């Protein structure tokens, strides 16, 4: 039976492990390597081995990009499919809209 929660686990883990620290360190760009992420997920028991297509598709998904306010700048790979352990995804943070900044400052009051 298919595990439809695997993609959500990949997105969630990538957010916690890569996106949040990059944002906290005020980086403008950062990278996620599919093989490193998959290896960590397998070691944690969150993903079955050799599920690189799930990892790659989750990292390029519109949901991952929108939820984290990211822009996918580049995908670097030596394999033709772009669904393997050697894909490096390069992201940039999108600038927040002025109404988002104003709303968050109003919430802080």
DSSP file (Angstrom, degrees, kcal/mol; ACC not computed):
  #  RESIDUE AA STRUCTURE BP1 BP2  ACC     N-H-->O    O-->H-N    N-H-->O    O-->H-N    TCO  KAPPA ALPHA  PHI   PSI    X-CA   Y-CA   Z-CA
    1    1 A X              0   0    0      0, 0.0     2,-0.1     0, 0.0     0, 0.0   0.000 360.0 360.0 360.0 141.0    0.0    0.0    0.0
    2    2 A X        -     0   0    0      1,-0.1     2,-0.8     2,-0.0     3,-0.1  -0.357 360.0-137.1 -69.2 146.0    1.3    3.5   -0.9
    3    3 A X    >   +     0   0    0      1,-0.1     3,-1.2    -2,-0.1     4,-0.3  -0.832  24.3 176.5-105.6  92.9    2.5    5.7    2.0
    4    4 A X  T 3  S+     0   0    0     -2,-0.8     4,-0.5     1,-0.2     3,-0.3   0.626  74.0  65.5 -75.0 -12.8    1.0    9.1    1.1
    5    5 A X  T 3> S+     0   0    0      1,-0.2     4,-2.2     2,-0.2    -1,-0.2   0.587  79.6  83.1 -82.4 -10.3    2.3   10.7    4.3
    6    6 A X  H <> S+     0   0    0     -3,-1.2     4,-2.2     1,-0.2    -1,-0.2   0.894  88.2  51.2 -62.0 -41.2    5.9   10.3    3.2
    7    7 A X  H  > S+     0   0    0     -3,-0.3     4,-2.4    -4,-0.3    -1,-0.2   0.907 110.2  49.4 -64.1 -41.4    5.9   13.4    1.1
    8    8 A X  H  > S+     0   0    0     -4,-0.5     4,-2.6     1,-0.2    -1,-0.2   0.884 109.6  52.1 -64.5 -38.0    4.6   15.5    4.0
    9    9 A X  H  X S+     0   0    0     -4,-2.2     4,-2.5     2,-0.2     5,-0.2   0.895 109.5  49.6 -65.0 -39.1    7.3   14.0    6.3
   10   10 A X  H  X S+     0   0    0     -4,-2.2     4,-2.6     2,-0.2     5,-0.2   0.944 113.2  46.0 -63.3 -48.1   10.0   15.0    3.8
   11   11 A X  H  X S+     0   0    0     -4,-2.4     4,-2.0     1,-0.2    -2,-0.2   0.918 114.5  47.8 -62.0 -43.8    8.6   18.5    3.5
   12   12 A X  H  X S+     0   0    0     -4,-2.6     4,-2.3     2,-0.2     5,-0.2   0.927 113.5  46.6 -63.7 -46.2    8.3   18.9    7.3
   13   13 A X  H  X S+     0   0    0     -4,-2.5     4,-3.1     1,-0.2     5,-0.3   0.911 111.5  51.5 -64.0 -42.5   11.7   17.5    8.0
   14   14 A X  H  X>S+     0   0    0     -4,-2.6     4,-2.2    -5,-0.2     5,-1.9   0.877 109.9  50.8 -62.8 -37.1   13.3   19.8    5.3
   15   15 A X  I  <>S+     0   0    0     -4,-2.0     5,-2.9    -5,-0.2     6,-0.3   0.947 116.4  39.5 -64.1 -48.6   11.6   22.8    6.8
   16   16 A X  I  <5S+     0   0    0     -4,-2.3     5,-0.4     3,-0.2    -2,-0.2   0.913 123.9  38.3 -68.1 -43.4   12.8   22.1   10.4
   17   17 A X  I  <5S+     0   0    0     -4,-3.1    -3,-0.2    -5,-0.2    -2,-0.2   0.796 135.5   7.7 -83.1 -30.2   16.3   20.9    9.4
   18   18 A X  I  X5S+     0   0    0     -4,-2.2     4,-1.8    -5,-0.3    -3,-0.2   0.773 123.6  47.5-120.5 -50.5   17.2   23.3    6.6
   19   19 A X  I  ><S+     0   0    0     -5,-1.9     4,-2.5     2,-0.2     5,-0.2   0.960 112.1  47.0 -66.8 -53.1   14.7   26.1    6.0
   20   20 A X  H  ><S+     0   0    0     -5,-2.9     4,-2.7     1,-0.2     5,-0.2   0.922 113.7  47.0 -59.7 -48.1   14.2   27.4    9.6
   21   21 A X  H  > S+     0   0    0     -5,-0.4     4,-1.8    -6,-0.3    -1,-0.2   0.906 112.3  50.9 -61.2 -38.9   18.0   27.4   10.4
   22   22 A X  H  <>S+     0   0    0     -4,-1.8     5,-2.5     1,-0.2    -1,-0.2   0.913 112.5  46.6 -63.5 -41.1   18.8   29.3    7.2
   23   23 A X  H ><5S+     0   0    0     -4,-2.5     3,-1.6     1,-0.2    -2,-0.2   0.913 110.8  52.1 -65.9 -42.6   16.1   31.8    7.9
   24   24 A X  H 3<5S+     0   0    0     -4,-2.7    -1,-0.2     1,-0.3    -2,-0.2   0.808 109.0  50.4 -64.5 -29.6   17.3   32.2   11.5
   25   25 A X  T 3<5S-     0   0    0     -4,-1.8    -1,-0.3    -5,-0.2    -2,-0.2   0.268 114.1-119.7 -91.9  11.1   20.9   32.9   10.3
   26   26 A X  T < 5 +     0   0    0     -3,-1.6     2,-0.2     1,-0.2    -3,-0.2   0.817  52.6 166.4  57.3  35.9   19.6   35.5    7.8
   27   27 A X      < -     0   0    0     -5,-2.5    -1,-0.2    -6,-0.2    66,-0.1  -0.549  33.0-154.6 -78.1 147.4   20.8   33.6    4.8
   28   28 A X  S    S+     0   0    0      1,-0.2    65,-1.6    -2,-0.2     2,-0.3   0.777  80.0  17.2 -90.8 -30.3   19.5   34.8    1.4
   29   29 A X  E     +A   92   0A   0     63,-0.2     2,-0.3    -7,-0.1    -1,-0.2  -0.947  65.7 172.5-135.9 159.1   20.1   31.4   -0.2
   30   30 A X  E     -A   91   0A   0     61,-1.8    61,-3.0    -2,-0.3     2,-0.3  -0.966  19.9-128.3-157.5 168.0   20.7   27.8    1.0
   31   31 A X  E     -A   90   0A   0     -2,-0.3     2,-0.4    59,-0.2    59,-0.2  -0.903   7.1-163.2-125.2 149.9   20.9   24.3   -0.4
   32   32 A X  E     -A   89   0A   0     57,-2.2    57,-3.0    -2,-0.3     2,-0.5  -0.990  14.0-150.3-129.2 125.1   19.4   20.9    0.3
   33   33 A X  E  >  -A   88   0A   0     -2,-0.4     4,-2.4    55,-0.2    55,-0.2  -0.837   9.6-144.3 -94.8 125.1   21.1   17.8   -1.1
   34   34 A X  H  > S+     0   0    0     53,-3.3     4,-2.6    -2,-0.5     5,-0.2   0.859  97.6  51.5 -59.4 -39.0   18.6   15.0   -1.8
   35   35 A X  H  > S+     0   0    0     50,-1.1     4,-2.3    52,-0.3    -1,-0.2   0.895 110.8  47.2 -67.1 -40.6   21.0   12.2   -0.8
   36   36 A X  H  > S+     0   0    0      2,-0.2     4,-2.0    49,-0.2    -2,-0.2   0.930 114.7  46.7 -66.0 -45.6   21.8   13.8    2.6
   37   37 A X  H  X S+     0   0    0     -4,-2.4     4,-2.4     1,-0.2    -2,-0.2   0.933 114.0  47.4 -62.6 -46.5   18.2   14.5    3.3
   38   38 A X  H  X S+     0   0    0     -4,-2.6     4,-2.5    -5,-0.2     5,-0.2   0.909 110.2  52.4 -62.8 -42.7   17.1   11.0    2.3
   39   39 A X  H  X S+     0   0    0     -4,-2.3     4,-2.3     1,-0.2    -1,-0.2   0.902 111.4  46.9 -60.6 -41.7   19.9    9.3    4.3
   40   40 A X  H  X S+     0   0    0     -4,-2.0     4,-1.9     2,-0.2     6,-0.2   0.909 111.7  50.3 -67.2 -42.9   18.8   11.2    7.4
   41   41 A X  H  <>S+     0   0    0     -4,-2.4     5,-2.4     2,-0.2     6,-1.0   0.890 111.9  48.0 -62.6 -39.8   15.1   10.4    7.0
   42   42 A X  H ><5S+     0   0    0     -4,-2.5     3,-1.2     4,-0.2    -2,-0.2   0.919 110.4  51.4 -66.5 -43.8   16.0    6.7    6.6
   43   43 A X  H 3<5S+     0   0    0     -4,-2.3    -2,-0.2     1,-0.3    -1,-0.2   0.845 110.6  49.3 -62.2 -33.9   18.2    6.7    9.7
   44   44 A X  T 3<5S-     0   0    0     -4,-1.9    -1,-0.3    -5,-0.1    -2,-0.2   0.513 114.6-118.6 -82.0  -5.3   15.4    8.3   11.6
   45   45 A X  T < 5S+     0   0    0     -3,-1.2    -3,-0.2    -4,-0.4    -2,-0.1   0.648  83.5 117.5  77.1  15.0   12.9    5.7   10.4
   46   46 A X  S   <S+     0   0    0     -5,-2.4     2,-0.3    -6,-0.2    -4,-0.2   0.578  75.6  27.4 -89.6 -10.8   10.8    8.4    8.7
   47   47 A X  S    S-     0   0    0     -6,-1.0    -2,-0.2    -9,-0.1    -1,-0.2  -0.996  79.6-114.4-152.5 143.3   11.3    7.1    5.2
   48   48 A X    >   -     0   0    0     -2,-0.3     3,-0.5     1,-0.1    -6,-0.1  -0.428  50.4 -88.7 -72.7 153.8   12.0    3.8    3.5
   49   49 A X  T 3  S+     0   0    0      1,-0.2    -1,-0.1    -7,-0.1   -10,-0.0  -0.207 105.4  22.7 -61.8 155.2   15.4    3.4    1.7
   50   50 A X  T 3  S+     0   0    0      1,-0.1     3,-0.3    -3,-0.1    -1,-0.2   0.826  74.7 134.4  60.5  38.7   15.7    4.4   -2.0
   51   51 A X    X>  +     0   0    0     -3,-0.5     4,-1.8     1,-0.2     3,-0.5  -0.230  16.7 138.6-107.0  42.6   12.8    6.8   -2.1
   52   52 A X  H 3>  +     0   0    0      1,-0.2     4,-3.0     2,-0.2     5,-0.3   0.837  64.8  59.2 -60.3 -36.9   14.7    9.5   -3.9
   53   53 A X  H 3> S+     0   0    0     -3,-0.3     4,-2.6     1,-0.2    -1,-0.2   0.912 106.8  48.6 -59.5 -38.9   11.8   10.4   -6.3
   54   54 A X  H <> S+     0   0    0     -3,-0.5     4,-2.2     2,-0.2    -2,-0.2   0.930 113.2  47.6 -64.0 -44.5    9.6   11.2   -3.2
   55   55 A X  H  X S+     0   0    0     -4,-1.8     4,-2.1     2,-0.2    -2,-0.2   0.948 115.1  44.3 -61.7 -50.1   12.4   13.3   -1.7
   56   56 A X  H  X S+     0   0    0     -4,-3.0     4,-1.2     1,-0.2    -2,-0.2   0.909 114.2  48.6 -64.5 -43.0   13.0   15.2   -4.9
   57   57 A X  H  < S+     0   0    0     -4,-2.6     4,-0.5    -5,-0.3    -1,-0.2   0.880 111.5  50.6 -66.3 -36.4    9.4   15.8   -5.8
   58   58 A X  H >< S+     0   0    0     -4,-2.2     3,-0.7    -5,-0.2     6,-0.3   0.898 109.0  51.8 -65.7 -39.5    8.7   17.0   -2.2
   59   59 A X  H 3< S+     0   0    0     -4,-2.1    -1,-0.2     1,-0.2    -2,-0.2   0.704 116.4  39.0 -73.4 -19.4   11.6   19.5   -2.4
   60   60 A X  T 3< S+     0   0    0     -4,-1.2    -1,-0.2    -3,-0.2    -2,-0.2   0.368  90.2 124.0-106.9   3.8   10.4   21.0   -5.7
   61   61 A X    <>  -     0   0    0     -3,-0.7     4,-2.1    -4,-0.5     5,-0.2  -0.307  67.4-128.8 -69.1 147.1    6.7   20.9   -4.8
   62   62 A X  H  > S+     0   0    0      1,-0.2     4,-3.0     2,-0.2     5,-0.3   0.868 109.4  57.3 -60.1 -37.7    4.6   24.1   -5.0
   63   63 A X  H  > S+     0   0    0      2,-0.2     4,-2.7     1,-0.2     5,-0.2   0.924 107.1  46.5 -61.8 -45.2    3.4   23.4   -1.5
   64   64 A X  H  > S+     0   0    0     -6,-0.3     4,-1.4     2,-0.2    -1,-0.2   0.920 116.0  46.0 -62.3 -44.2    6.9   23.3    0.0
   65   65 A X  H  <>S+     0   0    0     -4,-2.1     5,-2.9     2,-0.2     4,-0.4   0.931 117.4  41.8 -66.2 -46.5    7.9   26.5   -1.8
   66   66 A X  H ><5S+     0   0    0     -4,-3.0     3,-1.0     3,-0.2    -2,-0.2   0.921 112.0  53.6 -69.4 -43.6    4.8   28.4   -0.9
   67   67 A X  H 3<5S+     0   0    0     -4,-2.7    -1,-0.2    -5,-0.3    -2,-0.2   0.824 119.0  35.9 -60.7 -30.8    4.6   27.2    2.7
   68   68 A X  T 3<5S-     0   0    0     -4,-1.4    -1,-0.3    -5,-0.2    -2,-0.2   0.331 108.8-118.9-105.5   5.7    8.2   28.4    3.3
   69   69 A X  T < 5 +     0   0    0     -3,-1.0    25,-3.0    -4,-0.4     2,-0.3   0.947  63.4 150.4  54.8  53.1    8.1   31.5    1.1
   70   70 A X  E   < -B   93   0A   0     -5,-2.9     2,-0.4    23,-0.2    23,-0.2  -0.772  42.6-151.5-115.8 158.1   10.9   30.1   -1.1
   71   71 A X  E     -B   92   0A   0     21,-2.5    21,-2.2    -2,-0.3     2,-0.8  -1.000  23.8-129.4-123.7 128.0   11.9   30.4   -4.7
   72   72 A X  E     +B   91   0A   0     -2,-0.4    19,-0.2    19,-0.2     3,-0.1  -0.697  29.3 178.3 -78.6 112.6   13.7   27.4   -6.3
   73   73 A X  E     -     0   0A   0     17,-2.6     2,-0.3    -2,-0.8    18,-0.2   0.875  57.8 -10.6 -84.8 -41.3   16.8   29.0   -7.9
   74   74 A X  E     -B   90   0A   0     16,-1.5    16,-3.0     2,-0.0     2,-0.5  -0.995  45.6-147.3-160.6 149.4   18.6   26.0   -9.3
   75   75 A X  E     -B   89   0A   0     -2,-0.3     2,-0.5    14,-0.2    14,-0.2  -0.993  20.0-163.9-120.6 121.6   18.7   22.2   -9.4
   76   76 A X  E     +B   88   0A   0     12,-2.9    12,-2.8    -2,-0.5     2,-0.3  -0.914  22.8 150.1-107.2 127.9   22.1   20.7   -9.8
   77   77 A X        -     0   0    0     -2,-0.5    10,-0.1    10,-0.2    -2,-0.1  -0.996  43.3-156.9-154.4 152.9   22.4   17.1  -10.9
   78   78 A X  S    S+     0   0    0     -2,-0.3     2,-0.3     8,-0.2    -1,-0.1   0.559  80.3  80.3-100.4 -15.5   24.5   14.6  -12.7
   79   79 A X  S    S-     0   0    0      1,-0.1     3,-0.2     7,-0.1     5,-0.1  -0.660  78.4-133.8 -93.1 149.1   21.7   12.2  -13.4
   80   80 A X  S    S+     0   0    0     -2,-0.3    -1,-0.1     1,-0.2    -3,-0.0   0.804  97.6  57.0 -71.0 -30.1   19.2   12.8  -16.2
   81   81 A X  S    S-     0   0    0      1,-0.1    -1,-0.2     2,-0.0    -4,-0.0   0.801  86.7-142.0 -77.6 -28.7   16.0   12.2  -14.3
   82   82 A X  S    S+     0   0    0     -3,-0.2    -2,-0.1     1,-0.0    -1,-0.1   0.674  79.6  97.5  72.3  16.6   16.5   14.7  -11.5
   83   83 A X        +     0   0    0    -27,-0.1     2,-0.2   -28,-0.0   -30,-0.1  -0.160  62.8  93.1-126.4  37.3   15.0   12.1   -9.1
   84   84 A X  S >  S-     0   0    0    -32,-0.1     3,-0.9    -5,-0.1   -50,-0.1  -0.526  88.7 -89.4-124.2-172.5   18.1   10.6   -7.6
   85   85 A X  T 3  S+     0   0    0      1,-0.2   -50,-1.1    -2,-0.2   -49,-0.2   0.505 113.3  64.1 -79.1  -4.5   20.4   10.9   -4.7
   86   86 A X  T 3  S+     0   0    0    -52,-0.2     2,-0.5   -51,-0.1    -1,-0.2   0.192  70.2 118.0-108.7  19.1   22.7   13.5   -6.3
   87   87 A X    <   -     0   0    0     -3,-0.9   -53,-3.3   -10,-0.1     2,-0.5  -0.729  43.9-163.7 -89.3 129.8   20.3   16.4   -6.8
   88   88 A X  E     -AB  33  76A   0    -12,-2.8   -12,-2.9    -2,-0.5     2,-0.5  -0.964   6.3-155.3-112.4 122.6   21.1   19.6   -5.0
   89   89 A X  E     -AB  32  75A   0    -57,-3.0   -57,-2.2    -2,-0.5     2,-0.5  -0.844   3.2-158.2 -98.9 128.7   18.3   22.1   -4.7
   90   90 A X  E     -AB  31  74A   0    -16,-3.0   -17,-2.6    -2,-0.5   -16,-1.5  -0.936  15.4-173.7-110.2 125.3   19.3   25.8   -4.3
   91   91 A X  E     -AB  30  72A   0    -61,-3.0   -61,-1.8    -2,-0.5     2,-0.4  -0.822  14.7-160.8-118.5 154.2   16.6   28.1   -2.7
   92   92 A X  E     -AB  29  71A   0    -21,-2.2   -21,-2.5    -2,-0.3     2,-0.3  -0.979  28.0-115.2-127.8 146.0   16.2   31.8   -2.1
   93   93 A X  E     - B   0  70A   0    -65,-1.6   -23,-0.2    -2,-0.4     2,-0.2  -0.619  28.7-127.8 -78.3 136.7   13.8   33.3    0.4
   94   94 A X        -     0   0    0    -25,-3.0     2,-0.2    -2,-0.3    -1,-0.0  -0.580  28.8-105.8 -78.9 147.4   11.1   35.5   -1.1
   95   95 A X        -     0   0    0     -2,-0.2     2,-0.2     1,-0.1    -1,-0.1  -0.527  38.7-112.5 -70.8 139.5   10.7   39.0    0.2
   96   96 A X        -     0   0    0     -2,-0.2    -1,-0.1     1,-0.1     2,-0.1  -0.483  31.6-109.9 -72.9 143.7    7.7   39.3    2.5
   97   97 A X    >>  -     0   0    0     -2,-0.2     4,-1.9     1,-0.1     3,-0.7  -0.394  26.5-115.5 -68.7 151.5    4.9   41.5    1.2
   98   98 A X  H 3> S+     0   0    0      1,-0.3     4,-2.5     2,-0.2     5,-0.2   0.863 116.0  55.3 -59.5 -36.9    4.4   44.8    3.1
   99   99 A X  H 3> S+     0   0    0      1,-0.2     4,-2.0     2,-0.2    -1,-0.3   0.822 105.9  52.4 -68.3 -28.8    1.0   43.7    4.3
  100  100 A X  H <> S+     0   0    0     -3,-0.7     4,-2.1     2,-0.2    -1,-0.2   0.913 111.1  46.5 -68.6 -42.8    2.5   40.6    5.8
  101  101 A X  H  X S+     0   0    0     -4,-1.9     4,-2.0     2,-0.2    -2,-0.2   0.913 113.3  48.7 -65.1 -42.3    5.1   42.6    7.7
  102  102 A X  H  X S+     0   0    0     -4,-2.5     4,-2.0     1,-0.2    -1,-0.2   0.913 110.9  51.1 -64.3 -42.2    2.5   45.1    8.9
  103  103 A X  H  X S+     0   0    0     -4,-2.0     4,-1.6     1,-0.2    -1,-0.2   0.885 110.3  48.3 -62.8 -39.6    0.2   42.2   10.0
  104  104 A X  H  X S+     0   0    0     -4,-2.1     4,-1.1     1,-0.2    -1,-0.2   0.846 111.1  50.2 -71.4 -32.3    3.0   40.6   12.0
  105  105 A X  H  X S+     0   0    0     -4,-2.0     4,-0.6     1,-0.2    -1,-0.2   0.838 109.5  51.6 -73.8 -30.7    4.0   43.9   13.7
  106  106 A X  H >< S+     0   0    0     -4,-2.0     3,-0.7     1,-0.2    -2,-0.2   0.860 106.8  54.0 -69.7 -34.6    0.3   44.5   14.6
  107  107 A X  H 3< S+     0   0    0     -4,-1.6    -1,-0.2     1,-0.2    -2,-0.2   0.802 102.0  59.2 -68.2 -28.5    0.2   41.0   16.2
  108  108 A X  H 3<        0   0    0     -4,-1.1    -1,-0.2     1,-0.2    -2,-0.2   0.712 360.0 360.0 -74.3 -20.1    3.2   41.8   18.3
  109  109 A X    <<        0   0    0     -3,-0.7    -1,-0.2    -4,-0.6    -2,-0.1   0.487 360.0 360.0 -71.2 360.0    1.5   44.8   20.0
